[in-house]
Amino acid sequence: MLLSQPKQPSSGKKSFISRIFPLMLIVIGMLSIIYGAYVLILASASLNWPTTQGIVLESTVERHHTTTRKWKTRKTYHAKIFYEFSVKGVTFKGSSISSGDYDSNNPSHAEQIVNEYPKGKYVTVHYKPDNPEKCVLESGLKTTAWTPLLIGIIFTILGGIIATSQPKVTKSLL
C-alpha cells in the first residue's frame, strides 16, 4: 500500500499567502486606522461645536437584507432619523445621531433610538461651524467611535505578523 504525500500548495498560492495577503491586511488596516482617527477627531471636536434647535422630520427603523455566499439572509437594523435645523437663516438637514453610528442585527438598538427621537420632537443639533452639513444630535466620543481604529490596528498587526513570519517576504521587502 502506497502512502500518498500531502499535496503542497502551488507556488502561486504560496506567493499569495506569503506576500499579497499580509499586504492586503496591512493596507486595509492602515485605511481603517486613518478613517478611525478621522471619526475620533470629529467626535471629539463635536463637543465644542455650536448648537441650534432642530426638529425631527422622520424617525423609523430601517431593515437591510444581505444575502451571504451560502444564500442565507442576514438582517441589520438602522435608526433612520432625519432632522432639520437653521444656521444664520439657512436651513440644513441632517441624519447623523453621533460619530460612530452603527447598524445592528438586533432591532432593539434602532428602536431605542427611534423612541428617543420621535417625529416632531424638538432636538439640539451640534454642527460644525465652518460646515453645518456635518452635524450630530449627540456630541462627543461614543464607544462605537473607537471600532474602526481598533479593527485597523488588529488588521495591521496581524498582517505584520504574517509577513514577518514568512522568511522570503521579509528578505524581499528589505
Buried (B, 14 or more C-beta within 10 A) or exposed (E): EEEEEEEEEEEEEEBEBBBEBBBEBBEBBBBBBEBBEEBBEBBBBBEEBEEBEBEBBBBEBEEEEEEEEEEEEEEBBBBBBBBBBEBEEEEBEBBBBBBBBBBEEEBEBBEEBBEBBEBEEEBEBBBBEEEBEBBBBBBBBBEBBBBBBEBBBEBBEBBBEBBEEBEEBEEEEE
